[in-house]
Every structure is written in C-alpha cells, then in structure tokens.
Amino acid sequence: MPGYQPSLVVVNPGSDTLARGFNLYRENCLMCHGADLRGQLSAPAMPVRDLTKFKDYKFGGTDQAIYRTIVYGIPKTAMGHFQDSLKPQQVWDLINFMKSKRTD
C-alpha cells in the first residue's frame, strides 16, 4: 500500500477552522461523496464510500489511515490521490471536517 510507512508517523495538529475543511471538501470530494458525505452519487459499478461511517473505511478510521487514503488514494478504486494538489495542513483540515460529520 503506497504511503503506509510514512502515514504511521503523521500527527493531526488539530484544526479550529472547519470552514477550511468544508471548502476543501466542496472543491475536491463533493462530486463523488455528495453534499452529505454519504456517497449517494455513486454508480453501482463504482461504489463510493459513505464518509460519515468511519467503521466502514477500507483502511480504518484513524487519523493516519484517513490521511494515507487522501494523500495516496486507494489503488484499483475510484479514490485517487491528492498528494500533488493538497498541502499537509489542507489534508488535516479536510480530515477534521470529515470527523465533525462522523455518525458512528
């Protein structure tokens, strides 16, 4: 899995600005995961993860696992990588926004 080892040592610096995370989500994730993060825009042939249910995440719902998924993507799925387009603080803002919407 790309990025596995580096992601084990990343630490969420926290964020008190969920607005930045919301804006990043809107720009980068909404088209697949939908306005409510539940993936309702997915096609049956290419399912999209419900981002409100961390327990269902393919590689787990820890900060490190989510960071790895966003930065490196998930091979052989529609989840691409954002390592070239998002800075580390932006990834953390996005993660903290997602955590604010968690339902499980």
C-alpha positions, -999 to 999 in steps of 0.1 A, spaced: 0 0 0 16 33 -10 24 57 18 17 31 46 50 36 65 51 75 62 15 77 73 22 59 106 41 88 120 19 117 109 1 136 137 -31 156 134 -22 191 145 -59 198 151 -80 225 135 -104 250 148 -115 261 113 -139 236 99 -148 262 73 -115 255 55 -122 218 56 -157 223 43 -144 244 14 -118 217 6 -144 190 7 -167 210 -16 -138 215 -41 -123 180 -40 -148 154 -27 -184 165 -31 -186 154 -67 -183 117 -57 -192 116 -20 -221 141 -22 -232 171 -1 -239 150 29 -208 128 26 -228 97 21 -217 88 -14 -252 89 -29 -237 100 -62 -220 66 -67 -228 43 -96 -235 6 -88 -203 -4 -108 -181 20 -89 -193 23 -52 -183 53 -33 -176 52 5 -200 68 29 -176 92 47 -198 95 78 -192 59 88 -156 56 98 -160 20 108 -166 11 72 -134 27 58 -113 3 39 -81 10 58 -97 22 91 -109 54 105 -78 66 124 -63 99 115 -33 82 100 -54 59 78 -76 87 65 -45 108 59 -29 80 39 -61 74 19 -64 111 9 -28 116 2 -20 84 -17 -55 72 -28 -67 36 -29 -53 16 -58 -78 -1 -82 -107 21 -70 -121 55 -79 -103 71 -49 -75 90 -65 -45 106 -47 -42 142 -37 -5 143 -28 2 167 -56 -28 190 -50 -33 193 -12 -7 205 13 -5 186 46 -25 212 66 -52 211 40 -54 173 44 -58 178 81 -84 205 77 -103 180 54 -100 152 79 -112 174 108 -142 184 87 -150 148 80 -146 139 117 -172 166 125 -197 147 103 -190 113 117 -221 92 126 -206 61 141 
